[in-house]
Amino acid sequence: MPRPLPDRPGLQPERTELAWERTAAAFVVNGLLLLARPHEEFTAARVGLAVAALVAACFVARVGRRRARGRACTRGLRRQIHAAAAATALFAAAATAYLPFAA
């Protein structure tokens, strides 16, 4: 069993990095699912939500990678983390608001 690195003890940093990756993957999957509805035509709202999901996935992956590199939690990184949380909440709210009108 490999010994943990002194600057990254335990599995907590790895779990955190995996959580950022899962969040980015969830954005990609949700964006693709919005586009994969074959019985509907492409509306501007549907395409806009899918594009927003893909942009949010890139942003979340970038913030997660930056955080995983071990950079100190500076004010700029904290702002990006808060922006990623806000993007997640806004996308969830927008997708939930869109769904009743999609049927």
Stockholm file with secondary structure:
# STOCKHOLM 1.0

chainA/1-103         MPRPLPDRPGLQPERTELAWERTAAAFVVNGLLLLARPHEEFTAARVGLAVAALVAACFVARVGRRRARGRACTRGLRRQIHAAAAATALFAAAATAYLPFAA
#=GR chainA/1-103 SS CCCCCTTSCSSHHHHHHHHHHHHHHHHHHHHHHHHTCTTSCCCHHHHHHHHHHHHHHHHHHHHHHHHHTTCCCCHHHHHHHHHHHHHHHHHHHHHHHHHHHHC
#=GC SS_cons         CCCCCTTSCSSHHHHHHHHHHHHHHHHHHHHHHHHTCTTSCCCHHHHHHHHHHHHHHHHHHHHHHHHHTTCCCCHHHHHHHHHHHHHHHHHHHHHHHHHHHHC
//
